[in-house]
């Protein structure tokens, strides 16, 4: 593999991030991470059936309900929910999937990669963004 920084490339071309499991509770990691990314200029779209709006953006129950293009899906859900999310990402032809730290599902990640989706797994998008000073 060459030395290209695929994460830098992904974050540079991403504009709209759908955050699955984004909570309006400021104590939750999903809130702090999404708030950081929003402040860095990304459009954050909350995906959580239990929320109406988070960080000033309308929340959607599912990825399929979001109007307009999504560049990346950031997942703050337990690993057992990942296969279902991957199926939706594939169906909606979303180009990239980010599984936060502690969210590991090798089979689902492989399935997404086989469908041509860029996958980052078990890494924090905030830490990766900050490390690259983007």
Residue, then its C-alpha position, 0 to 999 in steps of 0.5 A: x500500500x502506498x503512503x497516501x493518507x486515505x483518512x485525510x483524503x476522505x475528510x477533505x472530500x466530505x461535506x455532509x456527514x450523517x451521524x447514526x446514533x447522534x444524541x442531543x445529550x451533551x454528555x454523550x461522545x456522539x454529541x461532542x464529536x459531531x459538534x466539533x465536526x460541525x464547527x469545522x465546517x461539516x454539515x451534520x445530519x442526525x440519524x436517531x428515531x428518538x430525536x427531533x433535532x440535534x445541533x440545530x439540524x433536523x433529525x431523521x429516523x433512518x438514513x433513507x429519510x434524509x433528502x439530498x446527498x450524504x458523503x459519509x455515515x458516522x456510526x455511534x451504535x453498538x457493533x450488533x447494529x452495524x450490519x443493518x446500517x451497512x445494508x442501508x449504506x449500500x442500498x443508498x449508495x453512500x460512498x463512505x462509512x466511519x465506525x467510531x472507536x469501539x465499533x468493530x464488525x469485520x464482516x459488515x465492514x468487508x461487505x461494505x468494502x466489497x460494495x465499493x464503500x470506503x470504510x474506516x473502523x474503530x477510529x474516532x473521526x474527531x481525533x483523526x481530523x484533529x491529528x491532521x489539522x484539517 
